[in-house]
Each structure stands twice: as structure tokens, then as C-alpha cells.
Amino acid sequence: MRRIPALALMVVVALSSAAVARQQGNRIRCKVRASSGAAIPNAVITLQTGNGQPIDQTVSNNEGDFAFTGLTETGYIVVASSSGYENGSTAVEFTKSAGAEDPGELRVVEVILTRPGPERVPPAGSTFTQNIPKEARAAFERGMTLSREGKAPESIQALQEAVKIFPDYFSARLALANEFTRQQRLQEAIAELEQARKVNPKDGRVYQAFGLVLSKQKKYVLAAAVFGEASRLNPTDPNILLMRAGALIDHASLIDPSKSKDAEAERAHAFKMAERDLMKAFDLSGKKLAPIHLQMARIYEKQGKRAQAADELEQYLRLTPGEKNAEAMRDAIKKLRTP
């Protein structure tokens, strides 16, 4: 118990790139398109670290455009999801890290989404449409443009103008919640998500965004429940299950099993549920979602299954040959395999 867990180093390394910084730094500009070439508006965009940890979220505008600014690390993954489409993702690499005063580099990429096959059922709520007043739509598009430019206060003001004109503007409510989340104004984000949920309770993106807010508040049990609802509404998205498993692992990690039999049982149950979600996410992703192995390694290490944790880290490295923290991970593997 006195030994520092070998995987603790890995968790710190994996999460160290999870800070989205100021308006300086590296920048990503992206467009979401269907395989036909048409732009996809109102797609939910999740920014992940190179290790697959979600760190930010936004919504594409009517032209399918979005941006992330103030990025400090060199490797990211952009995941796009939209009702009626398979998820799409792309890796983005920068040549160097960017400091607080460094203008950094710009990467322009595209994410292509395809329609599901005949055996896949589009998520519930995919037919939701609204007749948006012209003035509200103009304010919304202005807000999204300002958000891409990193002008958070001006973006929030424009989005608030949009929902003032049209209070049931679902996309504007969701975008406003995401902007509040990025600014750590979490209670305001929750209020906007609740309004969005009232407008369209069948859109899983609301619950996914809400789960991220709750995770930031360290309310892991509630976050796991909300991610579960998001997964029910969008059952083909493995990333939601990955997020839910992460919340369950974080919850279990806070439990001291030596306190009581009930605490020990709760911890074991949380790990079991997390492992189940990870296995399901792995199948949904076609066994290609590498961060699942990182989360499985966390579970095994905390359970004292050091050899199995090392196996999972090795699987992760095989799937991500460009991992920039590979040397640190190999060092952690050696420690896990040391009696």
C-alpha cells in the first residue's frame, strides 16, 4: 500500500495534456461533412487528448464549421457525432507544444460522417427540426463564429441574444451550455442544458454534455447515470460508453474499501460496471478504440492485477504507434511487471 501505484504516473501523463488553455496556443479549424460532401450543422464535436480523454466540446455551425483554440499540447483527437450518422474522428498533430504567449500553429482538417448501414437504427430524436426566426439564426451563427475565434464573452452574448429572440432554440441552448462549460461556468451550463432537454428530451447530446459537466464537478455517480441515458438515446456511440466507464472508475477510485464491507462491495461493483461498458464500447468501435485499453489498465492496476494492467498498456501502444508518451508508458509497464 505504501508503494506508489505504477499506473499513477501514467494517469498523470495522460491527463497532463487535458488542459485547453488561453486564446494563444495551437488551433484546430475543422469542417464536418457527410460522405456526399454536404456540410453537417449542429454536430457535436468532442476534443480528446491523444490518450482519448475528453477535454472540450462544441457544436458545428450551419456550414459544419467549428474550431478549438488555445491548445498547449501536440496531439489531439477530434470526434464528431450527429444524429443519423456513424461517428467520425481524425487525429491532429502539432510539431511543438505552445506556451501561454505563443501564437502556436494552425491545423485545418475535415471529419467525414457516413450514414449507418441498413442494420443500424438511427438514434431517437434524429428527425427533430425547428423553424428558427431569421434574427435568432443570425445571432446563433454570429455566436458560433465568435466561439471559433476564441472570443468567449462575445460568443456568449450573441448566443444569449439568439435564445432571447427564440427561447426554444435547441442548438443555441446546447452551444451556450458548451461555451459555459469551457469557461468553467458550470451552473450556467447546467441551466442551459436543462432548457435544451425540455425542448428536445430525445437528443443524447444533451445528456452527453451534462455528463461532462458533472464529471468536472467530480459528481461521478450522477455523471455515470447521465452518460447511461445518453448511451440509451445513442446506442451506437462507443465514446459515450467510454466516458461512462471513466466516471465509474473515478468514482471507484475515491472509495476506501477498508472502511466497510459495503464500501468494498460498492467499489467492486463500480469497477465491474466500468469493465462491462468498456467491453461493449470496444465491440461497437470494431475493436479499434485504443483508449479503452488505457481505462482497462486503470481498473486492473487498482484491483492489484498488475500483469493484466501491463498487458492492457501494451495493447494500447500497439494500437497507437505514434503515442508521444510511449517511453513513459513502457517504463510503467516495466514497473507493473516487477514483483
C-alpha positions in Angstrom: 0.0 0.0 0.0 3.0 2.3 0.6 4.2 1.8 -2.9 3.1 4.4 -5.4 0.9 2.6 -8.0 2.8 2.3 -11.2 -0.2 3.4 -13.2 -0.5 6.6 -11.2 2.4 8.0 -13.3 0.5 7.0 -16.5 -2.7 8.8 -15.4 -0.8 12.0 -14.6 1.0 11.8 -18.0 -2.3 11.0 -19.8 -4.2 13.8 -18.2 -1.4 16.4 -18.3 -2.4 17.2 -21.9 -6.0 17.7 -21.0 -5.8 21.5 -20.4 -7.4 23.7 -23.1 -5.6 26.9 -22.5 -5.9 30.6 -23.4 -6.6 32.2 -26.7 -2.9 31.8 -27.6 -1.5 28.4 -28.5 -2.2 25.8 -31.2 -5.5 26.0 -33.1 -7.7 23.5 -34.9 -10.2 24.5 -37.5 -12.4 21.8 -38.9 -15.5 21.1 -41.1 -17.9 18.2 -40.6 -19.1 16.8 -43.9 -21.3 13.9 -45.0 -19.8 11.4 -47.4 -21.8 13.2 -50.1 -19.8 16.3 -49.4 -22.7 18.3 -47.7 -21.8 20.2 -44.6 -23.4 18.8 -41.4 -24.7 21.5 -39.0 -25.2 21.1 -35.2 -22.9 18.1 -35.0 -21.4 17.5 -31.5 -17.7 17.8 -31.6 -15.6 16.3 -28.8 -11.9 17.2 -28.4 -9.9 14.4 -26.8 -6.3 14.2 -25.8 -4.0 11.8 -27.7 -5.0 9.3 -25.0 -8.7 9.6 -25.7 -9.6 11.7 -22.6 -12.4 14.1 -23.5 -11.5 17.7 -22.6 -13.7 20.0 -24.5 -16.9 20.0 -26.6 -18.6 22.3 -29.1 -21.2 22.2 -31.9 -20.7 22.8 -35.6 -22.4 25.8 -37.2 -24.8 25.8 -40.1 -21.8 25.4 -42.5 -20.4 22.4 -40.5 -17.5 24.5 -39.2 -16.0 24.7 -35.7 -12.7 25.4 -34.0 -10.7 24.8 -30.9 -8.1 27.4 -29.8 -5.6 27.9 -27.0 -4.3 24.3 -27.3 -1.0 23.6 -25.5 -0.1 20.0 -26.4 1.0 18.4 -29.7 -1.6 15.6 -30.2 -5.4 15.6 -30.2 -8.3 13.6 -31.5 -11.4 15.3 -32.9 -14.6 13.1 -32.7 -17.8 14.2 -34.5 -21.2 12.8 -33.9 -24.6 13.7 -35.4 -28.0 12.0 -35.4 -28.4 9.6 -38.3 -24.6 9.2 -38.9 -21.8 7.0 -37.8 -19.3 8.8 -35.6 -16.2 10.1 -37.3 -12.8 11.1 -36.0 -9.5 12.5 -37.0 -6.1 12.8 -35.3 -4.5 16.2 -35.2 -0.7 16.6 -34.6 1.3 19.8 -34.0 5.1 20.0 -34.3 5.6 21.6 -30.8 3.8 22.5 -27.6 2.6 26.1 -27.3 3.1 28.3 -24.3 0.8 31.0 -22.9 2.2 33.7 -25.1 3.0 31.5 -28.1 0.7 32.1 -31.1 1.2 28.4 -31.9 0.3 26.6 -35.1 -3.0 26.2 -37.1 -4.3 22.9 -38.4 -7.2 22.7 -40.9 -8.9 19.3 -41.1 -12.2 17.7 -42.1 -14.2 14.9 -40.4 -16.4 12.8 -42.8 -19.5 11.2 -41.4 -21.3 8.3 -43.1 -24.8 7.0 -42.9 -25.3 3.8 -40.9 -25.8 0.6 -42.7 -29.3 -0.9 -43.1 -28.8 -3.0 -39.9 -28.2 0.1 -37.8 -31.0 2.1 -36.4 -30.6 5.9 -36.3 -30.7 7.4 -32.8 -34.0 8.6 -31.4 -34.7 12.3 -32.0 -33.0 12.3 -35.4 -36.0 13.8 -37.1 -36.2 16.8 -34.7 -36.4 20.1 -36.7 -37.3 23.7 -35.8 -38.4 26.8 -37.7 -35.9 29.3 -36.5 -36.6 33.1 -36.8 -34.2 34.8 -39.1 -32.9 37.1 -36.4 -32.3 34.3 -34.0 -30.4 32.2 -36.6 -28.2 35.2 -37.5 -27.3 35.7 -33.8 -26.6 32.0 -33.4 -24.3 31.9 -36.4 -22.5 35.1 -35.2 -22.1 33.4 -31.8 -20.6 30.3 -33.3 -18.2 32.4 -35.4 -17.0 34.3 -32.3 -16.6 31.0 -30.5 -14.3 29.7 -33.2 -12.3 32.8 -32.9 -11.8 32.3 -29.2 -13.9 35.3 -28.2 -15.9 33.7 -25.5 -17.7 36.7 -23.9 -18.8 38.0 -27.3 -19.9 34.5 -28.3 -22.0 34.0 -25.1 -23.6 37.4 -25.7 -24.6 36.5 -29.2 -25.9 33.1 -28.2 -27.9 34.7 -25.4 -29.4 37.1 -27.9 -30.5 34.1 -30.1 -32.3 32.4 -27.2 -33.9 35.7 -26.1 -35.4 36.0 -29.6 -36.4 32.3 -29.7 -36.3 30.7 -26.2 -36.8 27.2 -27.6 -33.7 27.4 -29.9 -32.3 23.9 -29.1 -28.9 24.3 -31.0 -28.3 27.7 -29.4 -29.1 26.4 -25.9 -26.7 23.5 -26.5 -24.0 25.7 -27.9 -24.4 28.2 -25.0 -24.0 25.3 -22.5 -20.8 24.1 -24.2 -19.4 27.7 -24.1 -20.3 28.0 -20.4 -18.6 24.6 -19.7 -15.4 25.8 -21.4 -15.4 28.9 -19.2 -16.0 26.7 -16.1 -19.3 28.4 -15.5 -20.8 25.0 -14.8 -24.1 26.0 -13.1 -25.0 28.2 -16.0 -24.1 25.4 -18.4 -26.5 23.1 -16.4 -29.3 25.6 -16.7 -28.9 25.8 -20.4 -28.8 22.0 -20.8 -32.0 21.7 -18.8 -33.7 24.2 -21.1 -32.4 22.2 -24.1 -33.6 19.0 -22.6 -37.1 20.5 -22.2 -37.1 21.4 -25.9 -35.9 18.0 -27.2 -35.6 15.3 -24.5 -34.7 12.7 -27.1 -31.3 14.1 -28.1 -28.5 12.2 -26.5 -26.1 15.1 -27.0 -27.7 17.0 -24.1 -27.0 14.1 -21.7 -23.5 13.7 -23.0 -22.7 17.3 -22.4 -24.4 17.2 -19.0 -22.3 14.2 -18.1 -19.1 16.1 -18.9 -20.2 18.9 -16.7 -20.9 16.6 -13.8 -17.5 14.9 -14.2 -15.9 18.3 -14.0 -17.8 18.8 -10.7 -16.5 15.4 -9.6 -20.1 14.1 -9.2 -19.1 10.8 -10.8 -22.1 8.7 -9.8 -24.5 11.1 -11.3 -22.3 11.6 -14.3 -22.3 7.9 -14.9 -26.1 7.8 -14.7 -26.4 10.7 -17.2 -23.9 9.1 -19.6 -26.1 6.0 -19.4 -29.1 7.9 -20.6 -27.0 9.4 -23.4 -26.0 5.9 -24.4 -29.6 4.7 -24.4 -30.5 7.5 -26.8 -27.5 7.0 -29.0 -26.7 3.3 -28.5 -24.2 3.1 -31.4 -21.7 5.6 -30.0 -18.8 3.9 -28.2 -17.4 7.2 -26.9 -20.3 7.7 -24.6 -19.7 4.3 -23.0 -16.0 5.2 -22.7 -17.0 8.4 -20.9 -19.4 6.5 -18.6 -16.7 3.9 -17.8 -14.3 6.7 -16.9 -16.8 8.2 -14.5 -17.3 4.9 -12.8 -13.6 4.3 -12.5 -13.1 7.8 -10.9 -16.0 7.0 -8.5 -14.4 3.7 -7.5 -11.0 5.3 -7.0 -12.4 7.6 -4.3 -13.8 4.7 -2.3 -11.7 3.3 0.6 -12.5 -0.5 0.6 -11.1 -0.9 4.1 -13.8 1.2 5.7 -16.6 -1.3 5.5 -17.9 -4.3 3.6 -20.4 -2.0 1.9 -17.6 0.3 0.7 -15.7 -2.7 -0.6 -18.8 -4.0 -2.5 -19.6 -0.6 -4.0 -16.1 -0.2 -5.3 -16.1 -3.7 -6.8 -19.5 -3.1 -8.4 -18.3 0.2 -10.0 -15.3 -1.5 -11.5 -17.4 -4.3 -12.8 -19.8 -1.9 -14.5 -16.9 0.1 -15.9 -15.4 -3.1 -17.4 -18.7 -4.1 -18.9 -19.1 -0.7 -20.6 -15.5 -0.8 -21.9 -16.0 -4.2 -23.4 -19.3 -3.1 -25.1 -17.6 0.1 -26.4 -14.7 -2.0 -27.7 -17.1 -4.1 -29.7 -19.1 -1.1 -31.0 -15.8 0.5 -32.2 -14.8 -2.6 -34.2 -12.1 -3.2 -31.6 -10.3 0.0 -32.7 -10.9 2.4 -29.8 -7.5 2.4 -28.3 -8.2 4.4 -25.1 -10.3 1.5 -23.9 -7.1 -0.3 -23.1 -5.9 2.6 -21.1 -9.0 2.6 -19.0 -8.9 -1.2 -18.5 -5.3 -0.8 -17.3 -6.5 1.6 -14.7 -9.1 -0.9 -13.4 -6.7 -3.8 -13.3 -4.0 -1.8 -11.5 -6.4 -0.5 -8.9 -7.5 -4.1 -8.4 -3.9 -5.3 -7.9 -3.9 -7.2 -11.2 -0.5 -5.7 -12.3 0.3 -8.2 -15.1 -3.1 -7.6 -16.7 -2.7 -3.8 -16.4 0.7 -4.1 -18.2 -1.0 -6.3 -20.9 -3.6 -3.6 -21.5 -0.9 -0.8 -21.7 1.0 -2.9 -24.3 -2.2 -3.4 -26.3 -2.7 0.4 -26.2 0.8 1.1 -27.5 0.3 -1.4 -30.3 -2.8 0.4 -31.5 -1.2 3.9 -31.1 2.3 3.6 -32.5 2.6 7.4 -32.6 1.8 7.9 -28.8 4.1 10.7 -27.7 4.2 9.4 -24.1 5.2 5.9 -25.2 8.5 5.9 -23.3 6.8 6.8 -20.0 4.2 4.1 -20.7 6.9 1.5 -21.3 8.5 2.5 -18.0 5.2 2.0 -16.3 4.8 -1.4 -17.9 8.2 -2.5 -16.5 7.2 -1.4 -13.0 3.9 -3.3 -13.3 5.8 -6.4 -14.3 8.3 -6.1 -11.4 7.3 -8.3 -8.5 
